[in-house]
């Protein structure tokens, strides 16, 4: 089991394990969570934070996010039934329960990164990097040409710097604990 070998280098049992994994193949989630469960001491906690794509008032950014979700679906890397979102947040609580954790809870956190807010520049900067990095993947999935993606990215950058740009990014944290004894 590749995950066990990798995780075993760090610890044999933990009281708290925090995971921020991001994009994985859907079939890998069960293996990952089983391995996390294996590492927890009785009563130990597992906490995972995942996301869906940000929401903005930028038409170009919204289009790029839609293309990203569709590309992940085409590549078999989405839990969304339609490819209209990333798909992990609705199923994460069930996956955690299926891994044998109990008292599973969840909390949504929303980061506002609208123009003029404290979070605008840091999230905007990360979004720019992400837009650049995702373009070859979108192109390989046949969803747009490099020229179309470059134009959309340039539009998104301009739109997200407008005074009336509004943006939210929702994260979902799910936690549970290993049964006692």
C-alpha positions in Angstrom: 0.0 0.0 0.0 1.9 3.1 -1.2 0.2 5.5 1.3 1.1 3.3 4.3 4.8 3.3 3.4 4.8 7.0 2.9 2.9 7.9 6.1 4.7 5.4 8.2 7.9 7.4 7.9 6.4 10.1 9.9 4.5 8.4 12.7 2.9 5.1 13.8 0.0 6.7 15.6 -1.3 10.2 16.1 -3.8 11.9 18.3 -4.5 14.6 15.7 -4.1 14.5 12.0 -4.8 17.5 9.8 -5.1 16.9 6.0 -5.3 19.4 3.1 -5.0 17.1 0.1 -6.6 19.0 -2.8 -7.1 17.2 -6.0 -7.0 13.4 -6.0 -8.4 10.6 -8.1 -11.9 9.7 -6.7 -10.8 6.2 -6.0 -7.9 7.4 -3.9 -10.1 9.0 -1.3 -11.1 5.7 0.4 -7.5 4.6 0.6 -6.2 7.9 1.9 -8.9 8.1 4.6 -8.3 4.4 5.6 -4.6 5.2 6.0 -5.4 8.3 8.0 -7.7 6.2 10.3 -4.9 3.7 10.7 -2.5 6.4 11.9 -4.9 7.7 14.6 -4.8 6.6 18.2 -8.2 5.6 19.8 -10.1 8.8 20.3 -7.7 10.7 17.9 -9.1 13.3 15.6 -8.9 13.6 11.8 -9.5 17.0 10.3 -9.8 17.6 6.5 -10.3 20.9 4.7 -11.4 20.9 1.1 -12.9 23.5 -1.3 -15.0 24.2 -4.3 -14.1 26.7 -6.9 -14.3 30.4 -5.9 -17.4 32.5 -6.9 -16.8 35.9 -8.4 -18.5 38.6 -10.4 -15.9 38.2 -13.1 -17.4 36.5 -16.2 -14.0 35.5 -17.5 -12.9 34.0 -14.1 -16.2 32.2 -13.8 -15.7 30.7 -17.3 -12.2 29.6 -16.4 -13.5 27.9 -13.2 -16.2 26.1 -15.3 -13.6 24.9 -17.7 -11.4 23.7 -14.9 -14.3 21.7 -13.4 -15.1 20.2 -16.8 -11.5 19.3 -17.4 -11.3 17.5 -14.1 -14.4 15.6 -14.9 -13.1 14.6 -18.4 -9.8 13.5 -16.8 -11.7 11.3 -14.2 -10.5 13.5 -11.3 -13.8 14.8 -10.1 -16.5 13.6 -7.8 -19.1 15.9 -9.4 -21.7 14.0 -11.4 -21.9 16.7 -14.0 -18.5 18.5 -13.9 -20.1 21.7 -12.8 -18.1 21.8 -9.5 -15.2 20.0 -8.0 -17.4 17.6 -6.2 -15.5 16.7 -3.0 -17.3 18.9 -0.5 -20.7 17.2 -0.7 -19.2 13.7 -0.3 -16.4 14.3 2.2 -18.5 13.8 5.4 -19.8 10.4 4.1 -16.2 9.4 3.1 -15.0 10.2 6.6 -17.8 8.2 8.2 -17.1 5.3 5.8 -13.5 5.4 7.0 -14.7 4.5 10.5 -14.6 7.8 12.1 -17.4 8.8 14.5 -19.0 12.0 15.7 -18.4 13.5 12.2 -18.9 17.2 12.1 -18.5 20.0 9.5 -18.0 23.7 9.3 -18.0 25.9 6.2 -15.7 28.9 6.1 -16.0 31.6 3.5 -13.2 34.0 2.6 -14.3 37.2 1.0 -11.7 38.4 -1.4 -13.6 41.2 -3.1 -11.7 44.3 -4.3 -10.9 46.5 -1.3 -10.9 43.7 1.3 -7.8 42.5 3.1 -7.9 39.1 1.4 -8.2 40.4 -2.1 -4.6 40.7 -3.1 -3.3 37.4 -1.5 -6.1 35.3 -3.0 -6.0 37.2 -6.3 -2.2 36.6 -6.5 -2.8 32.8 -5.9 -5.6 32.8 -8.5 -3.2 34.3 -11.1 -0.7 31.6 -10.4 -3.4 28.9 -10.6 -4.8 30.3 -13.9 -1.3 30.2 -15.4 -0.6 26.6 -14.2 -4.0 25.2 -15.2 -3.9 26.3 -18.8 -1.9 23.4 -20.3 -4.3 20.9 -18.5 -7.3 22.7 -19.9 -5.8 22.7 -23.4 -4.9 19.0 -23.2 -8.5 18.2 -22.2 -9.6 19.9 -25.5 -11.7 22.5 -23.8 -10.0 25.6 -25.3 -7.0 26.7 -27.3 -4.0 28.3 -25.6 -4.9 31.6 -27.3 -8.5 31.4 -26.0 -7.2 30.6 -22.5 -4.7 33.5 -22.6 -7.5 35.9 -23.6 -9.8 34.6 -20.9 -7.1 34.9 -18.3 -6.2 38.5 -19.3 -9.9 39.4 -19.1 -10.2 37.7 -15.7 -7.2 39.7 -14.4 -8.7 43.0 -15.6 -12.2 42.2 -14.2 -10.9 41.1 -10.8 -9.1 44.4 -10.4 -12.2 46.5 -11.0 -13.6 48.3 -8.0 -16.9 46.4 -8.2 -15.3 43.0 -8.3 -16.9 40.7 -5.6 -15.5 37.3 -4.8 -16.0 34.5 -2.3 -14.2 31.2 -1.7 -15.8 28.6 0.5 -13.9 25.9 2.3 -15.4 22.9 4.1 -13.7 21.5 7.1 -14.8 18.0 8.2 -13.6 16.3 11.3 -14.3 13.2 13.3 -12.5 10.9 15.7 -11.4 7.3 15.9 -13.6 5.2 18.2 -12.3 4.7 21.7 -10.8 1.2 22.2 
